[in-house]
Amino acid sequence: MLTLAIDAATKGNPGPSGAGIIISGDGYNIQISQVLPDLTNHQAEFAAAKLGFQALLARNLAPNTICLITDSKLVFQSLEKRYAKHYETQVEDILTLEQQFQLVFHKWRPDHQNKGPHQLAQNALFKQLNTKK
């Protein structure tokens, strides 16, 4: 089983954003710090999840079992319910990507236990803010 831990950082709402992704397990330890466009904090969290699944597919890591870990209760609950009132497109995009994997679990984790992806998301956000100066 692979773990896909994600987080997002946003300055403003909406504002410049960044995603942090860690893929680990089965000998993998892949860290991704990705600049995102101006998004709301919720949009950025969904974008981080989508990018995480795209990163797995780009590395030919399907059809593994995946445990998606997020500190966003909205992302966690939306994927578990397979619906989010204002984020239907984002949820559908992620669920479509999930179909390419053997099995996907969703796990919510408090902020203080999601430090790796958080730091990567912050790094991407700071990179974006520094290039706008």
N, C-alpha and C positions, 0 to 999 in steps of 0.2 A: 504494500500500500504506500502511496505517495501522499505527502501532506502539502497542501497549497495554502499558505498563510498570506493574507493580504491586508493592506490598510491604505488609507488615502489621507492626504493633508491638503487643506484649502485655506487660502488667506482671503477673507471676504466671502460673501455668500450671495451671488457667485463671485468667483475670483480665481486667480492662478491656482493650479492644483498639481499634485504629484501623487504617484502610486508607488507602493512598496510591495514587492512580491518575493516570497521565499518558497522554493520547491525543494522538499527534502524527503529522504527515505530511499531505500533500495540503492544506497551508494551515491545519491544525488544531493548536492547542496548548491542550488542555483539561487543567486540573489539578483533581483532586478529593481532598479530605481528608474522610474519612467515619468518624464514630464507629461502633464496633461494640459488640455486647453482650459480656459476659464469655465468652471463648473460650480454648481452648488456642492455642498459637502456630501449630500446623498448621491448626487450624480457621480461624484468622484469615487465613492465607495463601490458603486455598481460597476464603474469603468475599471477599477482595479480588479474586481472579480473576473470580468470579461477578459481583460488582458492576461490574467493568470491562466485561464483555460486556454487562451490562444497560445501562450508561451509553452504550455504542456504539449499542445498539438504540433507546434513548430519544431519541437524536439522529439517528435515521434513517440511520445510517452502515453499515447492511447493504445490499447484499451486497458489501462490500469484501474485499480480502485483508488479513488481520490477522497481525501478528507479535506474539505474546504474549511479553513478557520478564519473567522472575521471577528472584529470587535464592534462591528456595526449591527445593532439589533434589527434595524430595518432590513438590511441585506439578508441576514440570517432568517428572519421571520418570513420575508417575502419569498425566498427560495423554498423554504419549508412548505408554505401555503401555495406556492406556485403562482402567486399573484401579489401585485402591489398597485393600489388605486392610481397613483400618479406616475408609476414607473413600469407600466405594462411592457413597453418595448424593451427596456433594459432587462427585466426579468425573463422575457421570452428569449432574448438573445443568449443569455447565460444558460437557460434550460436547454436550448438547442445545442449549444456547445457540450453541455453535460451528457447529452445522448450518445456522444462518441466514446464514452468511457464505460467500463464494465459496471461500475457502481460508484455513486457519489454520496458521501455523507456531508452534512453541514453542521458545523459546530461554532457556537458563539463563545468568545473568550473575552474577559475584561481587558480594558486598555493596558493595564500594568502587566499583563501576561502576553502582550502582543508587541513587545518592544522592537524586535528585529524588523518586521515590516513597517512599523511606525517610523523608525529611523531612516529606512530607505525612502519612504514617502516624503519625509521632511527634507532629505537630501535633494530629491527631485524638485520639490517646491523651492528650496533656497537657490538651486541652480537656475530655475526659471526666473525668480525674482531678481537675481544678480544680472541676468542677461537683458532685463528690461530697463536697467539703469542707464 
